[in-house]
Amino acid sequence: MSSLEKELFLSKLPSRPPMRPGLQTGSKMRMGPGRKRDFSPVPWNHYFETMEDVIITRGINKDSFRIYKSGSEGPVLLLLHGGGHSALSWAVFSSLIISRVKCRVVAVDLRGHGDTKVVNSDDLSAENMSRDVGDIIDALYGEDAPAVVLIGHSMGGAIAVHAAAKNLVPSLQGLCVIDVVEGTAMDALNSMQTFLRSRPKIFNSVESAIEWSVKSGQIRNLESARVSMLGQLKRYEEEQNSPGSSHAFVDTAINEEEEEEEEGGIAKKEKKNEPTISVKEDKPEYTWRIELSKTEKYWEGWFKGLSNLFLSCPVPKLLLLAGVDRLDRDLTIGQMQGKFQMQVLPQCGHAVHEDAPDKVAEALATFMIRNKFTESKGDIQSGYPSF
């Protein structure tokens, strides 16, 4: 399902992880006396080594795909983000997996997302996007492509499966799909538009967008939100020559428990369950980079038949779930037959690789070493059983 569909299942989501001592990834951070959490954005180069644009020529057209890279040896982990997100959603995970195993990371802004510029940016069909994946690998490495492990989250997971099933990556070594199951995804499509309409349309700053993403539960990890939200936003452009247009906009800041450090522990401020709605006369600055509601005609094509496609891919496979999805009949039988490895990471939202990048890195490192894709840079210990 798309990166935001799981919000439709908030009533089923587990509670946020309990806070652990110290500044640890995925937990609320204890700050100094009277200080609030820092929602300022963090640039990409804190996590990736390089950024570049891959140019793909198709007839008279040239498409430019933004990628972020790290590492110099080992298999290539091609990372495909979910709908509405960008390659930056993999930032924290990338720095962690590189420290655990010998590998190279290539995170891609898919068409219509991030800083990728393509001629037909509105065509988000599974056929077109999976072809993009094969073309990017070919443009980067040519006929001497190294071993590739496709790793995709939500929509990106579906595209990874389509690319693998069509053999669009000849050097494919492994496949990992994160929190996308055909049955759950198809069930959610009818309610997706309702959810998208419920989101804030504009933000007065990047900081307010980051704060909303964390407090609403879209991204539960503040560290990840500070780098990944930049890839989801663009400058707001008010309609030109619109009679009676106004600069007033709705600021949807969600108030929840703020934590302050005191000698006796953590003092909790009053919690309000309802968003605070205030009308401001300042000019709004940012809005969503892609209008997901306009991609509806492609949703079914991403997910229909996905389970059987996944099972048909002739490479080692890993399915990572947040613990709220149920396996459909085909995947249940396939899992019982040992056709893929599955691991459940509890206490995460839908953006598993952002909420718990350390746990996802451990799971991927274990999977890669077990299948002899690469070598470890240290001790790999997984805290969750694989099935």
N, C-alpha and C positions, 0 to 999 in steps of 0.2 A: 504494500500500500504506500501512498505518498507519505512524505515526511511528517505530515500533520494529521493523518487520519486517526492515529491512536488516541488523539485528544477526545475523539468520540467515545472512547471507552474509559473516561476518567474514573467512573464509578468502580471500574474493575482494577485500576492500577494500584499497585502496592504503594505503601507510604514511602516517603523519602527515606534514604538510608540514615540510620542514626549517626549522630556526629561523633567522630573519633578525635582523639587528642591531636593537636598539632595542625599544621596546614597541609591537608591531604586532599588529593584530587577527588572531586565529586562530593565533598562535604562542605557544610557551611563553615567559613573560616572565622576564627576568633580574632578580633581586632583589638586595638588598644582602647583605653577608656574613652567612651563617648564617640567612637568612630564607627561609621557605617561601612558596609561593603563597597568596594570600588567597582563601578560599572563602566569605567573608561575602556575604550577599545584598545586592543593589542595588535600590532602589525604581524603580517604573515612570517616575516623573517626571524621571529623568535622561535619558530618551530620547523620551518623548511629551510633548505640551503639555497635553492635557486628558484626563480620563477621565469617562465618563458612562454611564448606563443607558438604553437605548432600550426603551420600553414598547410592546408590540404587543398589541392587544386582539383576541381571537378568541372570539366569542360571549360567554359570561360569564367567560371566563378571561383573565388578563393575564400575558403572558410578558415577562420582563426580560432583555435582552441587554446584557452589558457590552462597551463599546467603548473604544478608546484612539485619540486623534486628534492629528494635527499638520498644519500647513500651512493656507493660506488662499486659494490660487488654483491654477488648473490642474485637470486631471482628477483624479478620486478613485480612488485605488488601494485597493480593498477586499481586505484580506488575510485569508486563511482558513488556519488552522493544521492540522497533522496530528493524527491520533488520539492522545489522551493528553496533548497539549500544550495551549497556550493562546495568546491574542493576544500575550502577552509574548514568545513565541518570535520575533516580528518586531521587537522593540525596537531592537536595534543596527542592523539593516537599515533601519528607518524613519528613523532619524536620518541615515543615510548617503544614502538616496535623496532626502530633502528637501533636502540640501545640494547635490545634483547637478542636479536639474531642478525646474521649477515644477510642483508637484503637491500634492495633499492625500492624507493617509494615514488610513485607517480600519481598524484591526485589531480583529477580532471574536472574542470567546469564543463558540464554537459551542455548541449545546445539549448539556447534559451535561458541559460542560468549563468550567474557569476559574470566574469569578464570575457566569456566566449562570444565571438562575433561571427555569425553565419548568415548566408543569404536567406535561407528559409528557416528562420528561428522559431516560427510557430508550429512547424511540423515535428511534433514530439512522438511520432509513432514508434513502436518498438522496433520495426524494421529499420527505420532511418537512424535511430539512436544506437542500435547495435552495430550497424554499419560504421558509424562514427568510431566506435571502439576499435574495430579492426583497422580502420584507416589511420588512427592515431598511433597504434603500435607499429604499423608499417612505415609511417612517416618518421617515427623516432629511430627505428632499428633496421628497417629493410628486411632482406632475406636472412640476415644473421641475427634475428631476434633472440634474446635470451629467454630462459624459461619465465613464464608469466603466471601469476596467481591472480585471478579476477576476484575482487572483493567489493561487494555492493550492498548498500543499505536501502531498504524499502524500494522505491522506484528504481534506484541504481542496482539493487539486487536483482530485480526482474530483468533489467537490461543486460546485466552480466550473464544471467541464465540464457537469454535469447542469443547473445553473442557466442556463448560456449556451445549451445546446441546446434548452431549453424556453422560451427567450426571456423569462425571468423578470426580466431586467434590461433594459428597453427602450432605455436610453441606453448600452448596452454598446459600448465602443470597441475593446477588445482583451482577449486572454486569455493568461495565462501559467501553465503547469503545471510544478511543480518536483519532479523525481525520482519520478514515478509512471508506470509503463508497465504496461498491462493484463496482458501475458504474465507478467512477473516477479511482479506482485502476486498473480495467481491461483495461480501455482506455490507461493508462500510461505504461502498460507492454511493448508495442511494441517499445517504445523509451527509455526504462530503460538502456539497454546496452550502448547506445550512451552516455547517461549522465555519467554512471560509468567510461567510457573510458576518459571522460573529466576531471575527478578529478586528483589531484596530486597523484602520486603513492608512493612517499617517502617524508619524512621530515627530516631535519637535527637536529631537537630537538622536544621535547614535546611542548615547548613554541611556536614554529613556527606552529605546528599543531593546537594548541588552537587559535592562531591568525588567521589562515586560516579559521577555523570553524566559528569564529565570523564575520570576514570581508566578507566572502562569503555568509553569511546568513544561513548556515546550522543550527547553534545555535545562536540565537540573544541575548542571555543573557550571558554576560561574566562570571558571578558567576557560572552558571551551566556548562559552557564550561570548566572551570578550573578544575572541578572535573570529569566530564563525559568523556572527551576526553581520559583520561587515559585508560578507558575500551575499547576504539576502536582501540588502537595501540599496536603494538608489535615491538620488536627489528628487524631491517632489517637484513636479512641473505642473503648475496650475493651468487649467485650460485657458488658452489665449482668447481675447476678445469675447469673453463670456459675460453678457450683461448681468449686472447685479451680483457678480462674484464677490465673495467675502474671504478675508483671511482668517476668519474664525474656524477653529477646528476642535475636535474632541481629543482630549489628552486622557488616555485610559491607563492611569497608573494603578496597579493593583497593590493595595496595602496588605502586608502580612507581617508576621512576627519579625521585628528587627532585633538583633542581638548586640548587646554591649557588654564589654568585659568589666566586671567588678571584682573586688577582692573575694567575695563569697561565691562567685560563679557568674552565671549569665543572667542578666536581667531582661525580662521579656516585656516589650511594649504591647499596648493594646492591639489586638488583631481584629481587623474588619473583614467580613466575609465578602462584601460587595465591592466592586471596583469603584474608585472615586472618579466621577465624571465631572470635568470642569471645562468650560468653554473659554478659550484664550484667543486674544486678538493678534497674537504674533503670527508671523507667516510660518506654516509648517515646512519642515525641512526634508523629511525622508518618507519614503513609502516602499512597498515591496517591489523587488526587482522584477519579479515575474508574477503575472496574474494567473494563479493556478486554476481559477474557475473557468478560464478560457481553454484549458487543456482537457476538459471533460471527455471529449469524443475519443481521446486516446486511452483513457483509464482502463477500460475493459481489455483492450489489446495488450496492455502491460502484464495483466495478471491471469487472464483466462488460459487454462491449460498449463499454468506455470509448474505445478507439482510434477506432472509427467515429464515435462521438459527438463526439470532439475534432475529427476531420477535417471533420465536418459544420457546425461553428460558422462562420458567415459573417463572421468578423472576423479581423484579423491575429492570428497565434498564435505563441507562443514556448514551446519545450520546453527546460528546463534539466535536465541530468542530471549525476550525480556521477561518471560514467565507468565504472560497473559494470553498469548495466542494458543489456540488448540490446533493440533495437527489434523489435517483432513485425512480421509480414508487412505488415499494413495500414499501420502507421506508416512502414515502410521505403519502401513504394511512394509514400505520400503525401509523404515527405520528398524523394524523387527527383523528384517532380512539382512541388516547390516550394510545397506547400500550407501549410507552416509553417516557421518558423525554428527551428533547433536549435543549442544550444551545450553543450559538455561542459566542466565545471569539475573538473579532476582534483584528486587529493589531498584530497577531501572525503568525509565519511561521508554517511549518508542525509539528515541535517539540513543540507542544503547552505546554506540561507540563514542558519543559525546558525554553521556552521563557517567559512564564507567570506562574510560579509555584504557586504564591500567588493566582491568579485568579482560577486556577484549584483546589487548596486546598479549596478555598471558595465554589466552585461549588460542590465538592465532599462532603464537610462537610454538606452543605445544603441538598443535596440528601440523605445522611445517616440519618440525624436527621429527615427529613420529613417522611422517611420510618421507623422510630423508630429502626434503627439498633444500635444506640449508643446515648450517651449524649454529649452535648457541654461542652467545658471547658471555654467558654466565649461567647460573642456576635458574631453571625455569620451573616454577611451582604453581600449579593451578589449584585454586581453592574450591573449585566446583567440579563435580563428576561429569564425565562425558558419557554419552549413551550411544 
